[in-house]
Amino acid sequence: MITLPASIRVVNKSELIDALHIDNQYAHATISLWGAHILSYAPKHDGRERLFLSEKVLFDGSKSIRGGIPVCWPWFGSRDDELQAHGYVRTQPWQLLSATDETDYTELMLSPETTQGAGFDGIAELRLTIRIGKTMHVSLSTKNVGEETFTYNAALHSYFAVDDIYHTELKGLSGIYSDKPLNWAEFETPSPYLFTSETDRVHLNPVEKVSINQSNVSTVIQSYGHDSLVVWNPWSEIATSMIDMDNDGYQKMLCVETAVTQGVTVNPQQTHTLLQVIS
Ligand code: TA6
């Protein structure tokens, strides 16, 4: 491993999974090297944890980590029965390429063990760059290093922590969304946007700024390079069926995902970047 700056130490999540804990002037954060999965982010100016991590999270490598920010790539959702949902980089070791303490943030850059896998023919270089400061920047860049054009989908599948989903409002979205549980039927975005049942929606209105509002606090999510925002809460029945989610876990989370679901075409030597900024 490269030499770590003063703000970073290695913590052991399991026999298989090491994580990096960042403690700098501005924030605490934890990033698993398995999946380059951000597990936690709490800026020091308010000490509030922004990310949800399931109490029954598994760190045994049997599945993607439940909570935090899974990196979905090179597809989003299910492809077919043979291929795992949300691609194959969230369940592989990533390598830390660089880590530096800068004036306003600590910056880490990671790359997966491989970008090659069944279901994707492109030759790609993938980098996740994370800046931990007063805000957190999470930037996923996909460079075409082959000779053929390719198309990919991806998401920063962020699980945000909420105190109570029944008293949570999502602000900033409008227009039509496609509803997965209702066979992708299209509906008008509700206003106010509240949560009372399973929610699994692809909003094809790629606004740049939304916020999760609770009684006194709000989490602001800015997105760039995306074509969709995905909003997900499994609600009670699905949460109960998950081995890595406690029955009431759905009350404490809301996924708002900066996503490419319609395919981005990347020409040789070009780079496409998906960015989510959390404050
Ligand atoms: O992003 C929403 C979604 O695709 C849902 O349909 C649900 O399946 C969720 O992601 C979680 O997927 P996972 O494979 O992490 O259990």
Residues whose N, C-alpha, C, O or C-beta is under 5 A from the ligand:
A	BS01	TA6	G77 A85 D200 V230 W232
